[in-house]
Amino acid sequence: MKPSQQLLKLASLFVSASALALGVLTGGCATTSTGDSDSSGQHADDVLITNKVQNAIWVDSTLRSLEIQVETVNAVVHLSGFVDTPEQKFAAGQDASAVAGVKDVRNSLLVRHSSERPEQDILAPRVPQF
C-alpha cells in the first residue's frame, strides 16, 4: 500500500473515532418531540454501529473505504458512494450486515466501472452445474 493511501486510511480512522466521540458526548443532549426517552440511547447505538461498519469496510482490503459513506438510523445501515465492481458492492453489504446490532442494510453503492459479469449474476447463489 502506498504511503499516501496509508495516510488517507489513517485520516479516515481518525475521523471515525472523532465522530464516535462526538456522538457519545452529544448523544445525551438529543431531544425528541415524541418524548421517547430511548431515542438518545438509540442514537448512541447508531453511532457505534456506524463506526463498527466503517471499521469493517476499512479493514477489508478489497474495498476503497474512503469512497463509501455509512449512515445508520434505527440500526438500519445505509451505504452510499462509489465502488469499482459489483463484487465490491456486495462485499461492503456483507461487511455491514456482519456487524452486531445491524437490523438491515440498504446498499445504495454505485458501481463506477462495469465488470464483464452482470451484478445479478454476482449476487445470485452459486448452483453447481453437472
C-alpha positions in Angstrom: 0.0 0.0 0.0 1.3 3.4 -0.9 2.2 5.8 1.9 -0.4 8.3 0.7 -3.1 5.6 0.9 -2.0 4.7 4.4 -2.2 8.3 5.4 -5.7 8.6 3.9 -6.9 5.5 5.7 -5.4 6.7 9.0 -7.2 10.0 8.5 -10.4 8.1 7.9 -9.9 6.2 11.1 -9.3 9.4 13.0 -12.5 10.9 11.6 -14.5 7.8 12.6 -13.1 7.9 16.1 -13.9 11.6 16.3 -17.4 11.0 15.1 -17.9 8.3 17.8 -16.6 10.6 20.5 -18.8 13.5 19.3 -21.8 11.2 19.1 -21.2 9.9 22.6 -20.7 13.4 24.0 -23.7 14.9 22.3 -26.0 11.8 22.4 -27.4 12.7 25.8 -28.3 16.2 24.5 -30.8 14.9 21.9 -34.4 15.7 22.4 -37.5 14.5 20.6 -41.0 15.8 20.2 -42.4 12.4 21.0 -40.9 12.2 24.4 -39.3 8.9 23.7 -36.7 8.5 26.4 -34.9 5.8 24.5 -34.1 8.0 21.5 -30.7 9.2 22.8 -29.8 5.6 23.6 -30.7 4.6 20.0 -28.7 7.5 18.6 -25.6 6.3 20.6 -26.2 2.8 19.3 -26.5 4.1 15.7 -23.2 6.0 16.1 -21.5 2.9 17.4 -22.9 0.7 14.6 -21.8 3.3 12.0 -18.3 3.3 13.4 -18.1 -0.5 13.5 -19.3 -0.7 9.9 -16.8 1.9 8.8 -14.1 -0.1 10.5 -15.2 -3.4 8.9 -15.1 -1.7 5.5 -11.8 0.0 6.2 -10.0 -3.3 7.1 -11.5 -5.1 4.0 -8.6 -4.9 1.6 -10.9 -5.3 -1.4 -12.7 -2.0 -0.7 -11.8 1.6 -1.1 -13.4 2.8 2.2 -12.9 6.5 1.6 -15.5 6.4 -1.1 -18.1 4.6 0.9 -20.3 6.6 3.2 -22.1 4.9 6.1 -25.2 6.2 7.9 -27.2 4.4 10.5 -30.8 5.2 11.5 -32.6 2.9 14.0 -29.9 0.1 13.4 -30.6 0.2 9.6 -27.3 0.9 7.8 -27.3 2.9 4.6 -24.3 2.6 2.3 -23.7 5.2 -0.4 -20.8 6.2 -2.6 -18.8 4.6 -5.3 -17.1 1.3 -5.8 -15.3 -0.1 -8.9 -17.0 -3.5 -9.2 -20.3 -5.3 -8.3 -18.1 -7.6 -6.1 -17.0 -4.6 -4.0 -20.6 -3.5 -3.6 -21.6 -7.0 -2.5 -18.6 -7.2 -0.1 -19.5 -3.9 1.5 -23.0 -5.0 2.1 -21.7 -8.3 3.6 -19.3 -6.4 5.8 -22.0 -4.2 7.1 -24.5 -7.0 7.7 -21.9 -8.9 9.7 -21.7 -6.1 12.4 -23.5 -6.9 15.6 -26.7 -4.8 16.1 -27.4 -4.2 12.4 -31.0 -4.9 11.6 -30.9 -4.3 7.8 -28.5 -2.9 5.2 -29.7 -0.5 2.4 -26.9 -0.8 -0.2 -27.1 2.2 -2.5 -23.5 2.0 -3.6 -22.9 2.8 -7.3 -20.6 0.8 -9.4 -18.3 3.1 -11.3 -16.9 0.6 -13.8 -18.9 -2.3 -15.0 -17.4 -5.8 -15.0 -17.9 -8.5 -17.5 -20.4 -10.2 -15.3 -23.8 -8.5 -14.6 -24.5 -7.6 -11.0 -27.4 -10.0 -10.7 -25.0 -12.9 -11.7 -22.6 -11.9 -8.9 -25.4 -11.7 -6.3 -27.1 -14.9 -7.4 -26.4 -18.1 -5.4 -23.9 -20.4 -7.0 -25.5 -23.5 -8.4 -23.1 -26.3 -9.4 -23.5 -27.4 -12.9 -23.1 -31.1 -13.7 
